[in-house]
Amino acid sequence: MPPVAAEAKPASDLSAYGEARSTISGTPLNAEDLRRTHAYWRACNYLSLGMIYLVENPLLKEPLRPEHIKNRLLGHWGSSPGLSFAYVHLNRLIKKYDLDMIFMAGPGHGAPGVLGPVYLEGTYSEIYPDKSEDEEGMREFFKQFSFPGGIGSHCTPETPGSIHEGGELGYVLSHACGAAFDNPELIVAAVVGDGESETGALATSWHINKFLSPVRDGAVLPILHLNGYKINNPTLLARISHLELEQLMRGYGWTPYFVEGSDPDSMHQAMAATVEHAIDESAACARKRAPRAWPSGRAGP
């Protein structure tokens, strides 16, 4: 079959604005689920901002003053909301289906987008009691981030459960594949930054699916965070058409599902439907080819 020519569309047809547009349709979240999901995500975003900017006044109970702001800011705000957005939606499915899943954050300096939900779920305070879930604990939690004597702006080894730092860009899919080897019930969600995707290591790692065995290995679920920019200019994958990006991913051997937009309610519904479809598809494929290698209980509420 001859190759399909890329459609002559401007890169602007990949857009982060407006109502959600997604490959998979559906509204799996009821009104209360939607409210809670959005509240969870908003809280993550506040924590991300606090980690990046604040050294004092964590709940903004008094007017913001210069001495409340860190002298040196590090941590990419452009990565953090997308990371926590993916984390929140994957966490919903972990709870719904009792999944074995690990989350890996590839974008550099994106630790706030992971540390926020880890703090909210109580894991961080459990390991570090001085970072308690109150005002004083939040102050310590904010102050330690990218601060002398604190922690780095990547998911450093101090992050509970961290096996991938994200500081040296390009290795998230390699590490995801390594985690999936010989763990047939494990799902590895790996967020790939679009700037990171331009590194040689990551560009090659899209072929990682050739090394995974459906009989004895788990599933790798890459999530491309296409926010459009790297450190100082637009990314290559943001400059190509929607069709060309889809064809690129299919050529690598993946089935791409798009979720695009800026309207929170419709984006939550689109993301919820998409990740649920992707995980169902992975489980069905594994059961078909290796029925003893994947849990078959998928009948959730």
Buried (B, 14 or more C-beta within 10 A) or exposed (E): EEEEEBEEEEBEEBEEEEEBBBBBEEEBBEEEBBEBBBEBBEBBBBBBBBBBBBBBBBEEEEEEEEEBBBEEEBBBBBBBBBBBBBBBBBBBBBEEBEBBBBBBBBBBBBBBBBBBBBBBBEBBBEEBEEBBEEEEBBBBBBBBBBBEEBBBBBBBEBBEEBEBBBBEBBBBBBBBBBBBBEBBBBBBBBBBBBBBBBBEBBBEBBEBBEEBBBEEBBBBBBBBBBBBBBEEEEBBBBBBBBBBBBBBBEEBEBEBBBBBBEEBBBBBBBBBBBBBBBBEBBBEEBBEEBEEBBBEEEEEE
